Amino acid sequence: MDAHYDDPRITGEHLRSIDTPTGTVTLVGVVHDHPASVFRVRTVVTDRVPDVLALELPPLSLPLFERYAEDTRTPPVFGGEASAAIQASTTDRVVGIDGPTLPFLRRLAVTLYRKGGSIGTVRGILHGLASVTKNTLRCRLAGSLAAVTSIRLEVDSPVTYATSRVDSPERQAENEHSQITRARAVMDAFEPSRAASFGDDVRETHMADRLAEFRNDGDVVAVVGRHHLEPIAEQLGARLADPDR
């Protein structure tokens, strides 16, 4: 990373490193589809040359982003930071660490049972889960279609910002910082619903557990949403410090 120490898009506020018995897990926080985040992901993956690349994606969605990463353009047109990370990686171990999966659903059910919740909370969780599952299946279908044809489907429209990758690093970093600050301000002003908070807690716990599974597999780079960065880093650090957890 030394060659990029003066690039404002790559700073410690977006990165966390946790030592494992066989290497280091590097967490990269991103703002979805943001050009500064795409650059950061590509740079970290290229510099670290991880043995495992972990992405905040459901495993079923992964084939679609692998197809996006086959784009001859750099970074790929579709797939944001996820396809950019895959394109920059040399490892054949690319994994999705987010739900929905059967272990994730079991964790969700057990946690909901233990903590309880109102009918409204449960309804909100189920609604969110149904939406995510629907999108995951769409990604899987699109990935399967792309694997056997020349058709490339855009499942989600890329998010656009008041900056692009042709702008200066300073402008990109400034705009990304404003996006993060604005998101935090909204969360502070409007407390997230119980369902949303509950869902984030379960997802972060699930992703930390998944990353802990790679403790003996060498160096890992994990690309996660910026607001998940600190909770996942804290939980992963605790798990690696106490393998019996």
C-alpha positions in Angstrom: 0.0 0.0 0.0 3.0 2.3 0.3 2.8 3.5 -3.3 -0.7 4.8 -2.6 -0.2 6.3 0.9 -0.9 9.8 -0.4 -4.1 8.9 -2.3 -7.1 10.4 -0.5 -9.3 7.5 -1.6 -7.2 5.0 0.4 -7.1 6.0 4.0 -7.2 4.2 7.3 -10.8 5.2 7.9 -11.9 2.8 5.2 -9.6 -0.1 6.1 -9.2 -2.5 9.0 -6.7 -5.3 9.3 -7.0 -8.3 11.7 -4.2 -10.8 12.0 -5.0 -14.5 11.8 -2.8 -17.6 12.5 -1.9 -17.8 8.8 -2.2 -14.2 7.4 -4.3 -11.0 7.6 -7.9 -10.2 7.0 -8.1 -6.8 5.4 -11.6 -5.3 5.5 -12.3 -2.7 2.9 -15.3 -0.4 3.5 -17.1 0.9 0.5 -20.0 3.1 -0.6 -21.9 1.1 -3.2 -20.9 1.9 -6.8 -18.9 5.0 -5.8 -15.8 5.6 -8.0 -13.6 6.2 -5.0 -14.7 2.9 -3.5 -14.1 1.0 -6.8 -10.6 2.5 -7.0 -9.9 1.6 -3.3 -11.0 -2.0 -3.8 -9.0 -2.5 -7.0 -5.9 -1.1 -5.4 -6.1 -3.1 -2.1 -6.9 -6.4 -3.9 -4.0 -5.8 -6.4 -1.5 -4.9 -3.6 -2.5 -7.6 -1.1 -2.9 -10.5 -3.6 -5.3 -12.3 -1.2 -5.7 -16.1 -1.0 -9.4 -15.5 -0.4 -11.6 -12.7 -1.8 -14.7 -12.2 0.3 -17.6 -10.1 -0.9 -20.7 -8.8 0.7 -22.9 -10.8 -1.6 -25.1 -13.8 -1.3 -23.3 -16.9 -2.7 -26.1 -17.4 -5.2 -25.5 -13.9 -6.7 -21.7 -14.4 -7.1 -21.8 -16.0 -10.6 -23.4 -12.9 -12.1 -20.7 -10.6 -10.7 -18.0 -13.1 -12.0 -19.5 -12.6 -15.4 -19.5 -8.9 -15.0 -15.8 -9.1 -14.1 -15.0 -10.7 -17.5 -15.5 -7.3 -19.1 -12.5 -6.1 -21.2 -12.9 -2.7 -19.7 -11.3 -1.7 -16.4 -13.1 -1.4 -14.1 -16.1 -3.4 -15.4 -19.2 -1.4 -16.5 -21.5 -3.4 -14.3 -21.2 -4.8 -10.8 -19.6 -1.9 -9.0 -17.0 -2.6 -6.4 -17.8 -6.3 -6.4 -17.0 -7.0 -10.0 -14.0 -4.6 -9.8 -12.6 -6.7 -6.9 -13.1 -9.9 -8.8 -11.4 -8.5 -11.9 -8.4 -7.3 -10.0 -8.0 -10.6 -8.1 -5.8 -13.5 -9.1 -7.3 -16.0 -6.6 -9.8 -18.7 -7.6 -11.3 -18.5 -4.1 -14.0 -15.8 -4.4 -16.8 -16.2 -1.9 -20.0 -14.5 -1.0 -20.4 -14.0 2.8 -23.8 -12.4 3.0 -27.3 -13.9 3.3 -29.7 -15.3 2.5 -28.3 -18.8 3.0 -29.5 -21.7 5.1 -27.0 -20.9 8.0 -28.1 -17.2 7.8 -31.8 -18.1 8.0 -31.1 -20.4 11.0 -29.3 -17.6 12.7 -32.1 -15.1 11.9 -34.7 -17.5 13.3 -32.8 -18.3 16.5 -31.9 -14.7 17.2 -35.5 -13.6 16.6 -36.7 -16.3 19.0 -34.2 -15.3 21.7 -34.7 -11.6 21.5 -38.3 -11.5 20.6 -40.0 -8.8 18.7 -43.3 -7.2 17.9 -45.5 -8.3 15.1 -44.5 -5.2 13.2 -40.8 -6.1 13.7 -41.3 -9.6 12.4 -43.3 -8.4 9.5 -40.6 -5.9 8.6 -37.9 -8.5 8.8 -39.8 -10.9 6.6 -40.6 -8.2 4.1 -36.9 -7.3 3.8 -35.9 -10.9 3.6 -38.4 -11.6 0.8 -37.1 -8.6 -1.2 -33.4 -9.6 -0.8 -34.2 -13.2 -1.7 -36.1 -12.1 -4.8 -33.2 -10.0 -5.9 -30.7 -12.8 -5.2 -32.7 -15.2 -7.3 -32.8 -12.7 -10.1 -29.0 -12.4 -9.9 -28.7 -16.2 -10.0 -30.9 -16.4 -13.1 -29.0 -13.7 -14.8 -25.7 -15.3 -14.0 -26.8 -18.7 -15.3 -28.1 -17.1 -18.5 -24.8 -15.2 -19.0 -22.9 -18.4 -18.5 -24.5 -20.1 -21.5 -25.2 -17.2 -23.8 -23.6 -13.9 -24.8 -26.4 -12.0 -23.0 -25.3 -9.7 -20.1 -28.3 -8.6 -17.9 -28.1 -5.6 -15.7 -30.1 -6.6 -12.6 -29.6 -3.4 -10.7 -29.0 0.1 -12.2 -25.7 1.5 -11.0 -25.9 4.3 -8.5 -24.8 7.6 -9.9 -22.9 10.4 -8.0 -21.9 13.9 -8.6 -18.4 12.6 -9.5 -16.9 10.0 -11.7 -13.7 8.0 -12.1 -12.3 10.6 -14.5 -12.4 13.3 -11.7 -9.4 13.9 -9.5 -8.8 11.6 -6.5 -9.4 14.6 -4.3 -12.8 15.3 -5.8 -13.8 11.6 -5.7 -12.7 11.3 -2.0 -14.5 14.5 -1.0 -17.8 13.3 -2.6 -17.5 9.9 -1.0 -16.9 11.4 2.4 -20.0 13.6 1.9 -22.1 10.5 1.1 -20.9 8.8 4.3 -21.5 11.9 6.4 -24.9 12.4 4.9 -25.9 8.8 5.6 -24.7 9.1 9.2 -26.7 12.3 9.7 -29.8 10.6 8.4 -29.3 7.7 10.7 -28.8 10.0 13.7 -31.8 12.1 12.8 -34.1 9.2 12.0 -33.5 6.1 14.2 -33.6 3.0 11.9 -36.6 0.8 12.4 -36.3 -2.2 14.7 -36.5 -4.5 11.7 -33.7 -2.7 9.9 -31.4 -2.6 13.0 -32.2 -6.3 13.7 -31.4 -7.3 10.1 -28.1 -5.4 10.2 -27.0 -7.0 13.4 -27.7 -10.5 12.1 -26.0 -9.8 8.8 -22.9 -8.4 10.5 -22.7 -11.4 12.9 -23.1 -13.8 10.0 -20.4 -12.1 7.9 -18.0 -12.0 10.8 -18.5 -15.7 11.4 -18.0 -16.5 7.7 -14.7 -14.5 7.7 -13.6 -16.4 10.8 -13.9 -19.6 8.9 -10.9 -18.5 6.7 -8.6 -18.0 9.7 -6.3 -20.8 8.4 -6.5 -20.0 4.7 -3.9 -17.2 4.4 -4.5 -13.6 3.5 -8.1 -12.5 3.0 -9.5 -9.3 1.5 -13.2 -8.7 2.4 -15.2 -6.0 0.7 -18.1 -4.7 2.9 -20.5 -1.8 3.1 -18.9 1.2 4.8 -21.4 1.2 7.7 -20.7 -2.5 8.3 -16.9 -2.0 8.6 -16.5 -1.3 12.3 -19.1 -3.8 13.6 -17.6 -6.6 11.5 -14.0 -5.7 12.4 -14.9 -5.8 16.2 -16.8 -9.1 16.0 -14.1 -10.7 13.8 -11.3 -9.6 16.1 -13.2 -11.0 19.1 -13.7 -14.4 17.3 -10.1 -14.7 16.3 -8.9 -13.8 19.8 -11.2 -16.5 21.2 -11.5 -19.4 18.7 -14.0 -21.1 21.0 -16.6 -18.4 20.5 
